[in-house]
Amino acid sequence: MRDRAEHKKPTAYDLWGGLGITEHPGGVNATRRLIALCGVRPGQNVLVIGCGTGHTACLLAKEYGARVVALDVSPQVLRWAGRRVAAEGVSDRVILMVADAQNLPFAPGSFDAAVAESVLMFCDQAQAATEARRVLKPGGVFGDNELTYLKPPPDRLRSLLSGEIFGVRVRALNEVEWKAVFAGAGFARVTSVLHRLSVWEQLWSHLQIDGVRQYLTATIQSLRDPTVRSLAFNLDVLRQAIRLVPYVGYGLYVCRNAPPDDN
């Protein structure tokens, strides 16, 4: 990732870090679906890549009995995660650290499972997927929730999710392209389940995880940023975003690292 100090304008990391809200496709329902697909068991060592405000890390520790290492590239976001970890009473089972998904500071075979939610679309996808596989034990599983094209959008609409947003490069893919990324990283088996986006599911998730007060406060704060405000009230951008809705959903990808006898 590029140093955020290089940018005169706030990047997406700066904006998200200041808001302290949890944002990924499908919200908490998608998180639970992804963990279930990964088959996380009590006592396993689980890595949460791009942990944001820490909801998934706390859920894994509290309800699934996992030992969790949760990382994010933004120290500001991790401060929010630290508060959540303390409030949830899982400080003995969750370790937080600043790290980059593209350069994980762990030895090969360190984890039984790894989870990411709307992270790889902001990274060098091949590098991040390769790193996720590297730190998994043989037979380990990587679960990833990523924005996914459900059908090919017009080029003008695709450009909305293939460029720079608030100083950060983004790139959404379709299901076949995402699976090719994971296969190219060396995962032996990749399965996927696609879901459509739901505004109500997303809103309900925010209210469950962040609370009404925090979510409204974050929304108001975001609109104070002139770049966000210019996009939020740009009728052409809004029209294109609305037109994009039927084409975009999210995919839950479960990637298996080959056990020794599969090699």
C-alpha positions in Angstrom: 0.0 0.0 0.0 1.2 3.5 -0.6 1.9 5.7 2.3 -1.2 7.8 3.1 1.0 10.8 3.8 1.6 11.0 0.0 -2.0 12.1 -0.5 -3.1 15.7 0.1 -6.7 14.6 0.3 -7.9 12.0 2.8 -7.8 8.4 1.5 -10.5 5.9 2.1 -8.4 4.5 5.0 -8.4 7.9 6.7 -12.2 8.4 6.2 -13.2 4.9 7.4 -10.8 5.1 10.3 -12.4 8.2 11.6 -15.9 6.9 11.3 -15.6 3.7 13.3 -18.3 1.8 11.4 -18.3 -1.7 10.0 -18.7 -1.9 6.2 -18.7 -4.9 3.9 -21.2 -6.5 1.6 -24.0 -8.4 3.3 -23.0 -7.1 6.8 -23.2 -9.4 9.8 -25.4 -12.0 8.0 -22.7 -12.4 5.4 -20.0 -12.7 8.1 -21.9 -15.6 9.8 -22.5 -17.3 6.5 -18.8 -17.1 5.7 -17.6 -18.4 9.0 -20.0 -21.3 8.7 -18.7 -22.2 5.3 -15.2 -22.2 6.6 -16.1 -24.6 9.4 -14.2 -22.7 12.1 -13.9 -24.9 15.3 -13.1 -24.1 18.9 -9.4 -23.7 19.7 -8.3 -23.0 16.1 -5.9 -20.2 15.3 -7.7 -17.8 12.9 -6.3 -14.7 11.1 -8.7 -11.8 10.3 -7.2 -9.8 7.4 -8.4 -6.2 7.3 -10.3 -6.5 10.5 -11.8 -3.0 10.5 -13.6 -2.2 13.8 -13.1 -5.7 15.0 -16.7 -7.2 14.9 -15.6 -10.4 13.0 -12.6 -11.0 15.3 -14.8 -10.7 18.4 -17.5 -12.9 16.9 -14.9 -15.6 16.1 -13.5 -15.5 19.7 -16.7 -15.2 21.6 -19.1 -17.5 19.7 -16.7 -19.9 17.9 -14.0 -20.2 20.6 -11.2 -19.3 18.2 -7.8 -17.8 19.0 -7.7 -14.7 16.8 -5.1 -12.5 15.3 -6.7 -9.5 13.7 -4.8 -7.0 11.5 -5.5 -3.8 9.6 -3.4 -1.4 7.7 -5.0 1.6 9.5 -3.9 2.3 13.2 -6.9 4.6 13.5 -9.3 1.7 12.7 -7.5 -0.6 15.1 -8.2 1.9 17.9 -11.9 1.3 17.3 -11.3 -2.4 17.2 -9.4 -2.3 20.5 -12.4 -0.6 22.2 -14.7 -3.3 20.8 -12.4 -6.2 21.9 -12.3 -4.7 25.4 -16.1 -4.2 25.6 -16.8 -7.7 24.3 -14.5 -9.2 27.0 -12.2 -11.1 24.6 -8.9 -9.4 25.1 -7.4 -12.7 26.1 -8.4 -14.3 22.8 -7.9 -11.5 20.2 -4.5 -9.9 19.3 -4.7 -6.7 17.2 -1.8 -5.5 15.0 -1.0 -3.1 12.2 -0.1 -5.0 9.1 -0.6 -5.1 5.3 -2.6 -7.9 3.6 0.0 -8.0 0.9 2.9 -8.6 3.3 1.7 -10.7 6.2 4.3 -10.8 9.1 3.8 -14.5 9.9 5.7 -17.7 9.2 4.3 -20.2 6.7 1.6 -22.5 8.2 0.8 -20.3 11.2 -3.0 -20.5 11.0 -5.8 -23.0 10.7 -8.1 -20.5 8.9 -8.1 -16.9 7.6 -10.9 -14.6 6.9 -11.2 -11.4 4.8 -14.2 -9.2 4.0 -14.1 -6.7 1.2 -10.3 -6.4 1.4 -8.8 -7.9 -1.7 -10.6 -5.5 -4.0 -8.4 -2.8 -2.6 -5.2 -4.7 -2.9 -2.9 -6.4 -5.3 -5.3 -9.3 -5.4 -2.8 -12.0 -6.5 -0.3 -10.9 -3.9 -2.8 -10.8 -1.1 -4.3 -14.2 -2.0 -0.8 -15.7 -2.2 0.0 -14.3 1.2 -3.2 -15.7 2.7 -2.4 -19.2 1.4 1.2 -19.0 2.6 0.3 -18.4 6.3 -2.2 -21.3 6.3 -1.5 -24.8 7.5 -1.8 -27.6 5.0 -5.6 -28.2 4.8 -6.3 -24.7 6.1 -9.1 -22.6 4.7 -9.3 -19.0 3.5 -12.8 -17.4 3.5 -13.2 -14.2 1.6 -16.2 -12.0 1.0 -15.7 -9.7 -2.0 -17.9 -7.5 -4.2 -18.7 -9.5 -7.3 -20.3 -8.7 -10.7 -23.4 -10.9 -11.1 -23.5 -10.1 -14.8 -21.3 -8.0 -17.1 -22.1 -4.3 -16.6 -21.8 -1.7 -19.3 -18.2 -0.3 -19.5 -19.3 3.1 -18.1 -20.7 1.4 -15.0 -17.8 -0.9 -14.6 -15.5 2.1 -14.4 -17.1 3.1 -11.1 -15.5 0.1 -9.5 -12.3 0.0 -11.5 -10.4 3.1 -10.5 -9.5 5.2 -7.5 -11.9 6.0 -4.7 -10.7 8.5 -2.1 -7.0 7.8 -2.9 -7.3 4.0 -2.9 -7.3 1.8 -6.0 -10.3 -0.5 -6.3 -11.1 -3.4 -8.7 -14.2 -5.5 -8.5 -14.3 -8.8 -10.4 -16.8 -11.4 -11.5 -17.1 -14.9 -10.0 -14.9 -16.6 -12.5 -12.2 -13.9 -12.2 -12.2 -14.1 -8.4 -11.9 -17.9 -8.5 -9.0 -17.6 -11.0 -7.2 -15.2 -8.5 -7.5 -17.8 -5.7 -6.5 -20.7 -8.0 -3.5 -18.7 -9.2 -2.4 -18.2 -5.6 -2.1 -22.0 -5.3 -5.3 -22.9 -3.5 -6.3 -26.5 -4.4 -10.1 -26.1 -4.1 -12.2 -23.0 -4.4 -16.0 -22.9 -3.9 -18.3 -19.9 -4.1 -21.8 -18.7 -3.2 -23.2 -15.5 -4.7 -25.7 -13.2 -3.1 -27.5 -10.1 -4.2 -27.0 -6.8 -2.3 -29.8 -5.7 0.0 -30.0 -2.2 1.3 -32.1 -3.3 4.2 -29.7 -6.1 5.1 -26.9 -3.6 5.1 -28.8 -1.0 7.1 -29.9 -3.6 9.7 -26.3 -4.8 10.0 -25.1 -1.3 10.8 -27.8 -0.9 13.5 -26.9 -4.2 15.0 -23.1 -3.8 15.0 -22.6 0.0 15.2 -25.8 1.1 16.9 -28.1 3.9 15.8 -26.2 6.7 17.4 -22.7 5.7 16.1 -24.1 5.0 12.5 -25.9 8.4 12.3 -22.8 10.2 13.7 -20.6 8.5 11.2 -22.9 9.4 8.3 -23.0 13.0 9.3 -19.2 13.1 9.8 -18.6 11.6 6.3 -20.7 14.2 4.7 -18.5 16.9 6.1 -15.7 15.8 3.9 -15.9 17.8 0.7 -15.0 14.9 -1.6 -17.7 12.6 -0.1 -20.2 15.5 -0.3 -19.4 16.2 -3.9 -20.0 12.5 -4.8 -23.1 12.1 -2.6 -24.8 15.1 -4.3 -23.5 14.4 -7.8 -26.7 13.4 -9.7 -24.7 11.8 -12.5 -22.7 9.6 -10.1 -25.9 8.7 -8.2 -27.7 7.7 -11.4 -24.8 5.5 -12.4 -24.6 4.0 -8.9 -28.3 3.1 -9.0 -27.9 1.6 -12.4 -25.1 -0.5 -11.2 -27.2 -2.2 -8.4 -28.6 -5.1 -10.6 -25.1 -6.0 -11.8 -23.3 -6.2 -8.4 -23.6 -8.5 -5.5 -21.1 -10.3 -3.3 -19.4 -13.6 -3.4 -18.4 -15.8 -0.4 -15.3 -17.7 -1.5 -13.9 -20.6 0.4 -10.4 -21.6 -0.6 -8.8 -24.8 0.6 -5.0 -25.1 1.1 -4.0 -28.6 -0.2 -3.1 -31.1 2.6 0.2 -32.9 2.1 -1.4 -36.0 0.4 -3.0 -33.7 -2.2 0.3 -32.4 -3.5 
